[in-house]
Amino acid sequence: MLYSQEVERSRKFLLALRIAFPIFALTSIVIFIILQNRSFTRYDIFLLTLTIFADVYFIFLMIKAVLSKKITDPISKTFDRENILKILQKDIDKKSPYVVALISIDNLIDINDRYGIKNGDIVLEKSAFLLDSFLKKWYKKVPIGHYKGGEFLIGISDNLKRVKEALNEFIKIYNKTKIDNIEIEISAILIDKNYSDSIEEIIEYLYQLYTKHKYNIKSKRALIAKKNSIKANEFEKFIIETIKSENLSLRFQPSLNLKSFKYDLVEVSVKLLDRDLIIHPNEFMPIINRLGFERLFDEILIKKVLETIEKESLPNEIYYSFNVSPFSIRDVNFREKILNSFDFSKNSIIFELFENRVYKDIDYYKDIIQKYRDFGVKFAFDNFGELNSSIEYIKHIKVDFIYFDKEYTKMVENKIFYNLLKNWISFFNKIETKTIVKFVDSQEKIDILKDIGVDYIQGYAISHPLDAKELKRFLKEKNEIW
């Protein structure tokens, strides 16, 4: 029996005692009157009747409470989201050391699609029992809660090293095993209470790490969330202040045009700086999105790029490419403000788009992008070929550039990836969409990519990221040579 079920059973038992109390009291009154060897008076009958009605109403309320308020999730039988958060917060406040872990059945969505939701629910429930049974070998009582999808939260009063050891063993035993002949894939991310005394902030950071590593964990191991040197609440405050002060750090990565041998495209990356600490987008963007500053951030980024080009007298004739949120692009108010505030005719600006799930109203999305293109903005799909929406989008939406996922670069000498990339390149050449391959780090890869017709390459074999002044010198030197 799960710990959550034990708690639920205890709660129901206490409610049953509360329900039984008025019945016991009523019975005691009747017995007392009988033992007094006297007949019922009108007053006794009235009092007894009133007591019966009160008892019935009380019993009704207690039964309603039992049926309507549960602390367990109906599918997994673990604690539901509301109650697991309360339990974890309570434990964080009083226990030390304490570790919170996110345990994920990574392929639950695939299981639901392939085997049906009913079987997915069975897998979820039995996975929870496997986890509970395993943890009982290490600890007495571990609260397990179903947070969402295939993800569970657990809290353990122990040091980080030992909890990681336990979860690594759990993953080693049960990852790629089968439940009712259905294979499950498991991963885990954990963090101790030193990161924050707020369960909400801890979960936020766990999900940042989980999102970052979801598709990149090759050997399934329990992953410790490394604490940023800025504490959680200070980190959020720092993000807000940085955005409002427009204090963004831009770096420029030149791309080589393999057709003209000119450096006429530069990808712009943005980071936040806190003294000697560099904060990367995969760390601060989830915070920005959650706090509702996504559109403001994109607006400031566009402004910063255009101002830097002008201030540093960077060449207008080359492309400047950077990520902008598709959610911002599809926002009508954002579009009107951006197109009315900035002149895109002076520069060749590329907005890179990336999202995991396909936006359902493709025609609306297509129309929005065209409105930007009418003002001179170019578009690219980023991380093409990864598990995201870009392959579906290219069927319907015309873009100017494609950035291939880094796995194509890494595996380009592999026969399968080589031929996949070659055929994609051929397809995009036919529809007049330029192709860009990033993370190129050797002359061998440059030769291969040139041979199969890639338009642009980017990576350390071409150039490291540069600041604006370094970029200006680089373009002047390299483009004159070529």
Number of C-alpha atoms within 10 A of each C-alpha: 9 22 18 24 16 11 15 19 12 12 15 17 12 12 17 15 12 14 19 13 14 18 16 11 13 15 11 12 15 13 11 11 13 12 9 8 8 8 9 13 9 9 9 14 11 12 11 16 12 12 17 15 11 13 19 15 12 15 20 13 13 16 15 11 13 15 10 9 8 15 20 22 19 13 16 23 23 28 29 22 18 14 19 24 20 12 17 23 17 12 19 24 13 9 15 15 15 21 25 23 26 24 26 24 21 18 15 23 15 12 20 15 12 12 12 12 14 12 18 22 19 15 26 24 18 17 21 23 18 15 20 22 13 16 18 13 9 12 13 9 15 18 19 31 30 29 21 11 13 20 19 26 25 23 26 25 19 15 13 19 10 12 25 21 12 18 23 17 15 20 20 16 11 17 17 14 15 12 16 10 8 14 15 21 16 23 24 25 22 27 25 26 20 14 20 18 15 15 21 12 16 22 19 15 24 23 17 19 19 22 13 13 14 14 11 10 13 8 8 16 20 25 21 18 19 13 14 13 10 13 15 19 13 11 16 17 11 18 22 17 12 16 18 13 10 15 16 18 15 18 19 23 22 27 24 22 19 18 11 11 15 18 22 19 24 22 18 20 19 18 16 21 16 12 6 6 11 11 16 13 14 13 16 17 16 17 20 19 13 10 12 11 17 18 20 14 23 19 18 17 24 18 15 18 20 19 12 14 16 14 10 12 12 19 16 15 11 16 19 24 23 22 21 21 17 17 13 17 20 17 12 11 11 17 18 12 11 18 15 10 11 13 13 17 11 12 19 17 23 25 25 22 22 18 16 10 11 13 16 8 8 14 11 12 17 16 13 16 21 18 14 19 16 9 14 18 20 22 24 25 23 23 23 22 19 16 13 16 20 23 14 13 17 14 8 12 15 17 24 18 23 26 20 22 18 17 15 22 22 15 14 19 14 12 10 12 16 18 14 14 23 18 13 17 22 15 12 17 15 9 11 13 17 17 22 24 24 22 19 20 17 12 11 11 19 20 11 15 24 15 11 16 16 24 23 28 27 23 18 14 15 20 17 13 19 17 14 18 12 12 20 16 12 16 18 13 11 13 13 9 9 9
